[in-house]
Amino acid sequence: MNAFRFRIIDTAGSELGIVESHVESIGEDETVRTPDGRMARVIEVYDDEHGREGGVQATLVVDDE
């Protein structure tokens, strides 16, 4: 099974870390587990060339409250 990597950032733009998932894509309003184990709702997905920098599938902006 392939593992897909996603960069998680908060609404202020701070990187929370990189997580792995068994799904290839994650969309807005889905939930993801942050590197510290909390669940957070995805509010924006950057899957363009800048969002994929560092070998990740996408950069996910999460509601960190």
N, C-alpha and C positions, 0 to 999 in steps of 0.2 A: 504494500500500500504506500502510495506517495504521500509525503508530507509537504504541505504548502506553507510558506512563511509569509507573515503579514506584520508590518510595522504598525504599532499602536501609538497614536499621539492623542493628547487631550485638546480641548478647545482653545487653549492658550498656545498650542504648537509645541509643547514640551513632549519629547519622546518618552513613552512609558516602557518601551521595549519591543522585542520581536517575539511573536508567538507562532506556533505551528498548528496547522489544522489539517484534517483529512479531506476537507472540501476545497475545491479550486478557487471559488469566489465567495465573497461575503458581501452582502448588500446593505443599504441603508435600512434602519429600523430592526436589523437583526441584532442579536446579542453575542458578545464574545467574552471570553475569559481573559482578563488582563494578566500580565506576568506575575502580579502579586496575588492572583487567585480570585479577584472580584469579578463579577459579571457587570458588563457595561453595554449600553445601547450604542450602536454605530449611527452617527448622524451624518457622516459624509465619507465618501470613498474616493481616493485619488489613485486611479489606475493608469494614468498616463506615464510617459517616460520618467518624469520627476518622482512620481509616486512609487515607481518600481526600482528606484536607485537602491543599490546594495543587495540586489538579488531577491527582492521580495515580490510577491504577487501584486500587492497594493499597499498603500498607506491608508489606515482607517482612523478617522477622527471619532473619538468616543465621548459620550456624555459622562464625565468622571465624577458626578455627584452621587 
